[in-house]
Amino acid sequence: MLTPMEIADRLDNLDRRVDRIEQILPTLATKEDLRQALENYPTKADLAEALENYPTKADLTEALGQAFARAETNARILHEDLVEKIRMLGESRPKRR
């Protein structure tokens, strides 16, 4: 059983808690505030539509493969050209005895 002093202490504590809650409540967003804020964000469908024109991983992999193939072809051509120039230089120099 609580004494009158304990009851008074508990009521004072409760009163202080209610005062703090009353100060915080006006600053909290309502459901309508949240609904309005969320209207400014794109939906999943909006994002899907925006991403339709971006290349897929498969598209990028294919483009990268093609780029490597072209680079390999160019490297072979340059190598063959260099080998030919070296051969020509070797043939045009007088031979040592």
DAJO-V251026 format. One record per backbone hydrogen bond with DSSP energy under -0.5 kcal/mol. CO is the residue of the C=O (numbers start at 1). NH is the residue of the N-H. E is the energy in kcal/mol with one decimal. If there is no record, write none. Layout:
CO/NH/E + CO/NH/E
This chain:
3/7/-2.4 + 4/8/-2.1 + 5/9/-2.2 + 6/10/-2.4 + 7/11/-2.3 + 8/12/-2.2 + 9/13/-2.6 + 10/14/-2.6 + 11/15/-2.5 + 12/16/-2.3 + 13/17/-2.2 + 14/18/-2.3 + 15/19/-2.1 + 16/20/-2.1 + 17/21/-2.4 + 18/22/-2.6 + 19/23/-1.4 + 20/24/-1.7 + 21/25/-2.6 + 22/26/-0.6 + 24/27/-1.7 + 24/28/-0.7 + 25/28/-1.3 + 30/34/-2.2 + 31/35/-2.5 + 32/36/-2.5 + 33/37/-2.2 + 34/38/-2.4 + 35/39/-1.1 + 37/40/-1.1 + 38/41/-1.4 + 43/47/-2.3 + 44/48/-2.4 + 45/49/-2.4 + 46/50/-2.2 + 47/51/-1.9 + 48/52/-0.6 + 49/52/-0.8 + 50/53/-0.5 + 51/54/-1.4 + 56/60/-2.3 + 57/61/-2.6 + 58/62/-2.4 + 59/63/-2.4 + 60/64/-2.5 + 61/65/-2.3 + 62/66/-2.3 + 63/67/-2.2 + 64/68/-2.4 + 65/69/-2.1 + 66/70/-2.4 + 67/71/-2.5 + 68/72/-2.6 + 69/73/-2.3 + 70/74/-2.7 + 71/75/-2.5 + 72/76/-2.3 + 73/77/-2.3 + 74/78/-2.5 + 75/79/-2.5 + 76/80/-2.9 + 77/81/-2.4 + 78/82/-2.4 + 79/83/-2.7 + 80/84/-2.2 + 81/85/-2.3 + 82/86/-2.5 + 83/87/-2.4 + 84/88/-2.5 + 85/89/-2.5 + 86/90/-2.4 + 87/91/-2.1 + 88/92/-1.8 + 89/93/-1.1
